[in-house]
């Protein structure tokens, strides 16, 4: 978690270094010269620099947070799509199972009249094998989708943790900013 916060801070500093125009704009809008005030307020310019850096870090954290929220939304949509697809596959599997059961009943009826239905029985056996293959394929697909859903859920949990860490870092940065403003 601290590595993530450190990376975000490092990224913010790197972007702060490449965006000198915005710093120049911020520093050029000051009115008057910083004054040396008796009582220890001689570091006013340094505090302004820290304030600019902190504001830039907050902006970077907000941008990162928006990106994370976008990713979480995309994952949630993908999860819903996967759930809908799995439900569709389940319904199709039930249809195929009913089809399979009907074919089994038909096979039992054809055994009673075996002499006249040998050719028909071969076709039904082939259909039965195809149904079993389809059933296995649908079962494999369902298993794969379930694994994907679980993986997506784990990824979602990771993203939620990342979001929490980002929020915590933002809160901490805002608190530091407030403390600096109060000082």
N, C-alpha and C positions, 0 to 999 in steps of 0.2 A: 504494500500500500504506500509506504513512504517512497519507494522507487517511482511509483506513478506520480506522486506529488512533486518529487524532485524533477522528473522528466517534464512535467507540465511547467514548473518554474523555469527550468532550463530553456524550454521551448519559448516561453514568454520573454526571457532575457534575449534569446537569439533574435526573436522577432522584434524586440524592442531595439536591438542594435541595428537592424536593417531598416527600421522605420524612423529615421532621424527627422523626416519632414514633420511628422505629427508632434515630436518633441519640440522642434523648433517653433511650430505654431503655438504650442502650449507655453513655451517660455517667452515667445515674442509678444504675447498678449498681456504680459504683466505690466502694470502701470507703476511708474516710479522705480526707485532703486531700493534694494533690500537695505534696511537700516540696521545698524548695530545698536541694540537696545541694552541698556545696563540690566544686569540681573541674569545673564546666561543665555540670552536668545540670539547669540551671534551666529548660530548655525542655521539661520532661517532658510538660506538658499539650499543647504543640504537637505533640510526637511522637505522643501518643495520638490527637490529631485526625487527623494524617496516616495513622496506622494505620487508623482508622475509615474514612477516605476510600479508602485502598488496599483494605481489605476489601470495601467497597461496589463499587469498580471490578472487583475479582476476581469478585464475585457477578454483576455486569452482564456481564462477559466470559463467564462460565460460562453465563448465560442466553442470550446471543447465540450461543454455541457450540452449545447444545442446539437452538436454532432452526435454525441452519445444518445441523446433523446431520439434523434432521427434514426439511428441504428436500432434502438430498442423498438421503435414503432415498426420499422421494417421487419424485424424478427417476429414481433407479435402478429403482423399481417401474414407473414410466411407460416407461422405456427397455425393460425386459423385456417389458412389454405390447406395445410397438411392435414389438419383435423377433418376438414370437409372432404378431402380426397380419401382419407381412411374410411370415413363413414360411407362414402360412395362405394369403395371397394368391399366393405362389409356387406352392403346391400347386394352387390353383384355376387359376392361369395354365397350369400343365402339363396339367391336365384339359382346359381350353379349347383348348390347342394340339393335344392328341390328338383332340379333337372336330373341330377344324379340319382336321386331316390326314385323318380319316375322311371328312369331307364332300368333300374334294378327290378322294379315291379314288372316292367315290360319283358325283361329277360326271363323272369320266372314264368310268365304266361307262355312265352315262346318255347320253353323247355317241355311243356305239356304236348305241344304239337311239333316235336323235334324233326320229324321226317320231312315236313313241308317248309320248315323255316330255317334250314341250315344257312342259306345265303343271307337271310335277314339277320340271323344270329351273329354272323361275322361282322356285319355292318354295325350292329349294336355294340359288339365287343370293342370295335374300333372307336365308336363314339364314347363308350365308357372310358377307355384309356385316355382319349382326348379330354374328357371331363375331369379325370383324375389329374392329368397333367395341368389342366387349367386351374384346378383346385390347388394343386401344389404351387403353381406359379403365383396365384393370388395370395396364398398363405405366405410365400416368400416375400412378395411385395408388401403385404401387411406387416410382416416382421421388420422389413427394411424401413418402412415408414415409421414404425414404432421406435426403432433405434434412432432414426433421424429426429423424431419428435423429442425423444429423451435428450439427445445431443443438443438440440435447439433449446430445450428447457435449461440444460446446464449452462449453455452460453448466455441465456437470458439471465440466469442467476449471477453469472460473472459480470454481465453488463450492469445489473442492478447494484452489485457490490461496487463496481467502478463508478457508477453514478453517485452512490453514497459517499465514496471517498472524495469524489469531485465536489460534492456539496459541502462536505466537512472542510475541505481545503478552501473552498470559497468562503465559508463562514469564518474560518480562522483568518483568512486574508482580510475580510471585511472588519473583523474585530481588531486586527492590527492597524488597519487603516483608521478606524474610529479612535483607537488609543493614540495614534500619531496626531490625529486632528485635535484631540483633547489636550495633548501636551503642547 
